[in-house]
Amino acid sequence: MPLHPFVSLEAVPKLFASALALASSAVFAPPARTGPIQSLLGLPEWADLSVTVTAQPMVGVVGGDQPGASNWYQAVSLGLSLSSGFGKDQDNWSELDHWQLNVEVTSDAGNPNLNTDLGSAFTLQTLVNPVGTWLTEASVVRNRGRGWWEAELGLMSLEPVMTGEPGFVAAPVMSSYFSSVFNNTMNLLVVGMPIDPFVAPGLKVKAHSESLGSLGYGYFYLNPQTTIASSLGANPGIPEVQGAMQALQWTRNPLPSRTDLSRPISLRDTQASVPRQLPLPELQLGGYLTSTRLLSDDADALGEGRNRGIYGSITWPLDLPVGLDSRLWAAGTVSLDPENNPYPTYVGGGWLTQGVVPSRPRDVVALGLQRTSFSSTLSPGKSYEATIELNYSIYVSDMLQIQPVMQWIINPGGLGNTPGIWAGGIQLNLNL
């Protein structure tokens, strides 16, 4: 079955932002140079090479069309970043130090059909994409540093894979989840949108003010998207699309005075501290516009044409009697052209806490809930599909993290005739 929303509205897997990216603040940061490959090869300070292996085995425990169905899916990403600014104090950067070159290739392997076997409209894992090797980024970035503007030009997705920035239609807090409906672009699957691993030629620019926040604009030229996707031999399973996409987004830290939230956490009754795993507070409001034409016979059924929408999210700190640090978040999208958008509304929210177990101060527990509606025009008879996820991220080391997860899929497929799905899995992250 085709594996992209451009092709199928019956079983649409997620083509989302990488689950490998860590949540970060609004400033581009030089990559963490702690991987063993970096040291083993003795690379110079201005070069950063990373290899990340992520596996997401999953099983539908109860419910669905085929109870007990399971799969294994994994991704291997090889990334290279070059910048003279790596390892330097940003206060001492020259103009050349602001600039960075990124190239990343990702290889996806495994069985991508678990959601269709179970009857879910959306994939239960973030990683699931059409199998193959993908060019997932090739861009030049101007990091803001201590300045007021930043930019990116090249082949890229809506959400950047390598810079650590949340990008458009995504919030850093979402990277803590396992399911595709959370760890993504708010489950927004509009025809032609370049969502990882799909990339398109584009430009992103952002202006930053300490008092007003950041205002970003993105433009993507969609015509060569299919050619780029298949350039390394992958079969993207999508028709050719012509058109463009634009996005405008405002982001701000609503609690700039809470400077403690950007510092390590001091452990109670000790002199030790641990890095903070949860992102800073954030308000996000944005809008998008796509204008597309699909070169296929069934283009009218796929929602081509103009698609406009607005989206927003909020991430807020909580002081709880359990754990060391907590966040509450909520997010949503609304389509202004529901007759063209296969999923016109999305609402989600959740809670995260770091250090619930005193002996495991860097572990994070996360709970998330979401509901996605189906278009009455493009998917008549379907109403909604919802997901509840509970996961626990176990920090073993900078090299290895393990994340067991449980999910409950409510009203799978949206028709009301598939039993709810209880599923379990685990994510293994190996950072080399």
Salt bridges, closest charged atoms under 4 A:
GLU10 OE1 - LYS382 NZ 3.27
GLU45 OE2 - ARG33 NE 3.66
ASP48 OD1 - ARG33 NH1 3.92
ASP91 OD1 - ARG146 NE 3.22
GLU95 OE1 - ARG142 NH2 2.88
ASP97 OD1 - LYS88 NZ 3.18
GLU150 OE1 - ARG144 NE 3.74
GLU150 OE2 - LYS206 NZ 3.87
GLU165 OE1 - LYS206 NZ 2.63
GLU210 OE2 - HIS208 NE2 3.35
ASP260 OD1 - ARG258 NE 2.90
ASP325 OD2 - ARG276 NH1 2.98
ASP325 OD1 - ARG327 NH1 2.75
ASP337 OD2 - ARG308 NE 2.97
ASP363 OD2 - ARG360 NE 2.84
ASP398 OD1 - ARG362 NH2 3.98
